[in-house]
Amino acid sequence: MRSSARHLLALLTFAIALVPMTAAHAQLGGFGFNRGGYASTAQQGADYGMSEMMRAQGYENLKNSEAAKNWQEAKTLDIQNRLRWTETYFEMRKVNREKRAEEDGPPVTQEQAIRMAAMKMPARLRSTQLDPATGHIEYPVILTDDGYKPYRDKLDTLFAHRAASGGSIPYSDYQAIQQTVNQFIDALTKRIGDYSAGDFGRAKNFLDSLGQEAKLPAG
């Protein structure tokens, strides 16, 4: 009894499922699909579903392929842009170097460098200005002002030591002479308004030459 009931239920289920297909068959007058997309047979329904699935899979594969192609093209374009930027950067540096070299002219030769250095070097003091035997310094008149006495006293002592040692001085004395001369020049410059241009220029040149003497042998 139970087996018959199950059999009857299966037949009813099949009949219900067959209704859309029979309606489609009646509309089209044969096997196939109606406008609603219903299959005329179970096999055709399965084939239709499989074809739709394959069509969707193919569309997805196409979109993935296009996306990969677009990504590769974008990556290639980025690499090319970076390469062009790098080439442009170094080309601009090269042009700048060449332009500066053109404006600067040819490099200075060793002979020219020596000659220019000699032109900038202060003239050596005469023996009447700096006695090589005693180290006595004969200052220009404006440097004998009492306000400059501390600088004169220190320089007198240092150059007296230099003369006593035959013109040879330790590095500490050389540094002390340079420092004192620079301080002397600074003090003189602060009072530039007190002197004529000629007097100030002669005093400044004298101090420059005095600092230079520390680098040279006494003579």
BAVOKE-583902 format. One line per 4 residues: their letters; for each residue x, y, z of C-alpha. Coordinates in Angstrom, 1 decimal, m for minus. Layout:
! BAVOKE-583902
a	X Y Z | ... .
! end
This chain:
! BAVOKE-583902
mrss	0.0 0.0 0.0 | 2.7 2.4 0.9 | 4.6 1.5 m2.3 | 1.5 2.3 m4.4 .
arhl	1.1 5.6 m2.7 | 4.8 6.5 m3.4 | 4.4 5.5 m7.0 | 1.3 7.7 m7.3 .
lall	3.0 10.6 m5.8 | 5.9 10.3 m8.2 | 3.5 10.2 m11.2 | 1.8 13.4 m10.0 .
tfai	5.1 15.2 m9.5 | 6.2 14.2 m13.1 | 2.9 15.4 m14.5 | 3.2 18.8 m12.8 .
alvp	6.7 19.2 m14.1 | 5.6 18.3 m17.6 | 2.8 21.0 m17.7 | 5.1 23.9 m18.8 .
mtaa	6.8 21.7 m21.4 | 3.4 20.5 m22.8 | 2.2 24.1 m22.9 | 5.3 25.1 m24.8 .
haql	4.8 22.2 m27.2 | 1.3 23.3 m27.8 | 2.3 26.9 m28.5 | 5.2 26.1 m30.8 .
ggfg	3.6 23.1 m32.4 | 6.5 20.9 m31.8 | 9.6 20.4 m29.7 | 11.8 23.4 m28.7 .
fnrg	11.5 26.4 m26.5 | 8.7 29.0 m26.1 | 9.1 32.6 m25.5 | 9.2 32.0 m21.7 .
gyas	12.3 29.9 m22.1 | 10.7 26.6 m21.1 | 12.2 23.4 m22.7 | 10.0 21.0 m24.6 .
taqq	12.0 18.1 m23.1 | 13.9 17.5 m20.0 | 17.1 16.9 m22.0 | 16.7 20.2 m23.9 .
gady	16.2 21.9 m20.6 | 19.4 20.5 m19.3 | 21.2 21.4 m22.5 | 19.9 25.0 m22.3 .
gmse	21.0 25.3 m18.7 | 24.5 24.0 m19.6 | 24.8 26.4 m22.6 | 23.8 29.3 m20.4 .
mmra	26.4 28.3 m17.8 | 29.1 27.9 m20.5 | 28.1 31.3 m22.0 | 28.4 33.0 m18.5 .
qgye	31.8 31.3 m18.0 | 33.0 32.4 m21.3 | 31.9 36.0 m20.7 | 33.7 35.9 m17.3 .
nlkn	36.9 34.5 m19.0 | 36.7 37.3 m21.6 | 36.4 40.0 m19.0 | 39.3 38.5 m17.0 .
seaa	41.4 38.4 m20.1 | 40.6 42.0 m20.9 | 41.4 43.0 m17.4 | 44.8 41.2 m17.5 .
knwq	45.6 42.8 m20.8 | 44.7 46.3 m19.5 | 46.8 45.7 m16.4 | 49.8 44.6 m18.5 .
eakt	49.5 47.6 m20.8 | 49.3 49.9 m17.8 | 52.3 48.3 m16.3 | 54.3 48.6 m19.5 .
ldiq	53.3 52.2 m19.9 | 54.4 53.0 m16.4 | 57.8 51.4 m17.0 | 58.2 53.4 m20.2 .
nrlr	57.2 56.6 m18.5 | 59.7 56.0 m15.7 | 62.4 55.3 m18.3 | 61.7 58.4 m20.3 .
wtet	61.7 60.5 m17.0 | 65.1 59.0 m16.0 | 66.6 59.7 m19.5 | 65.2 63.2 m19.5 .
yfem	66.6 63.9 m16.0 | 70.2 62.8 m16.9 | 70.0 64.6 m20.2 | 69.1 67.8 m18.4 .
rkvn	72.0 67.3 m16.0 | 74.3 66.8 m19.0 | 73.0 70.0 m20.7 | 73.4 71.9 m17.5 .
rekr	77.0 70.8 m17.0 | 77.9 71.6 m20.6 | 76.2 75.1 m20.3 | 78.1 75.9 m17.0 .
aeed	81.4 74.7 m18.6 | 80.7 76.9 m21.6 | 80.0 80.0 m19.4 | 83.0 79.3 m17.0 .
gppv	85.4 78.9 m19.8 | 88.5 76.6 m19.8 | 89.8 75.4 m16.5 | 92.6 77.4 m14.8 .
tqeq	96.1 76.0 m15.4 | 98.6 75.4 m12.6 | 100.7 78.4 m13.8 | 97.6 80.7 m13.8 .
airm	96.6 79.5 m10.3 | 100.1 80.3 m9.0 | 100.1 83.7 m10.6 | 96.6 84.6 m9.2 .
aamk	97.6 83.5 m5.8 | 100.7 85.7 m5.9 | 98.6 88.6 m7.0 | 96.3 88.2 m3.9 .
mpar	99.2 87.7 m1.6 | 100.1 90.9 0.4 | 103.4 92.5 m0.2 | 106.2 91.6 2.2 .
lrst	107.1 94.1 4.8 | 110.4 96.0 4.5 | 113.0 95.6 7.2 | 112.2 99.2 8.3 .
qldp	108.6 98.0 9.0 | 109.6 94.6 10.5 | 113.1 94.1 11.7 | 114.1 90.5 11.0 .
atgh	116.9 90.6 13.6 | 114.9 91.9 16.6 | 111.3 91.4 15.5 | 110.6 95.1 16.1 .
ieyp	107.4 96.3 14.3 | 107.0 99.9 13.0 | 103.3 100.4 12.8 | 101.5 103.0 10.6 .
vilt	100.6 106.0 12.7 | 96.9 105.3 13.0 | 97.7 101.8 14.5 | 99.6 103.4 17.3 .
ddgy	96.4 104.6 18.9 | 96.1 103.6 22.6 | 92.9 101.6 21.8 | 95.0 99.2 19.8 .
kpyr	97.7 98.7 22.4 | 96.6 95.1 23.5 | 97.0 93.9 19.9 | 100.3 95.6 19.4 .
dkld	101.8 94.2 22.7 | 100.8 90.7 21.8 | 102.2 90.9 18.2 | 105.4 92.5 19.4 .
tlfa	106.0 89.6 21.8 | 105.3 87.0 19.2 | 107.5 88.5 16.5 | 110.3 89.0 19.1 .
hraa	110.2 85.2 19.8 | 110.2 84.6 16.1 | 113.4 86.7 15.6 | 115.1 85.1 18.6 .
sggs	114.5 81.6 17.1 | 115.9 82.6 13.7 | 112.6 82.9 12.1 | 111.2 79.6 13.1 .
ipys	108.1 79.5 15.3 | 105.9 76.8 16.7 | 102.4 76.3 15.2 | 100.8 77.7 18.4 .
dyqa	102.6 81.0 17.8 | 101.6 81.0 14.2 | 97.9 80.5 15.2 | 98.3 83.3 17.8 .
iqqt	99.7 85.7 15.3 | 96.8 85.0 12.8 | 94.2 85.4 15.5 | 95.6 88.6 16.9 .
vnqf	96.0 90.1 13.4 | 92.3 89.3 12.6 | 91.2 90.8 15.9 | 93.3 93.9 15.1 .
idal	91.7 94.3 11.7 | 88.2 93.9 13.2 | 88.9 96.6 15.7 | 90.3 98.9 13.0 .
tkri	87.2 98.3 10.7 | 84.8 99.3 13.5 | 86.5 102.7 13.5 | 86.6 103.1 9.7 .
gdys	84.7 106.3 9.9 | 87.5 107.9 11.9 | 90.1 107.7 9.1 | 90.6 108.8 5.6 .
agdf	90.3 106.1 2.9 | 94.1 106.3 2.3 | 95.1 105.9 5.9 | 92.6 103.1 6.5 .
grak	93.8 101.2 3.4 | 97.5 101.5 4.3 | 96.8 100.3 7.9 | 94.7 97.3 6.6 .
nfld	97.4 96.3 4.1 | 100.1 96.5 6.8 | 98.2 94.1 9.1 | 97.5 91.7 6.1 .
slgq	101.3 91.7 5.4 | 102.1 91.2 9.0 | 99.9 88.1 9.1 | 101.5 86.9 5.9 .
eakl	105.0 87.2 7.5 | 104.2 84.5 10.0 | 104.0 82.0 7.1 | 107.4 83.1 5.6 .
pag	111.0 82.7 6.8 | 112.5 85.8 8.4 | 114.6 87.7 6.0 .
! end
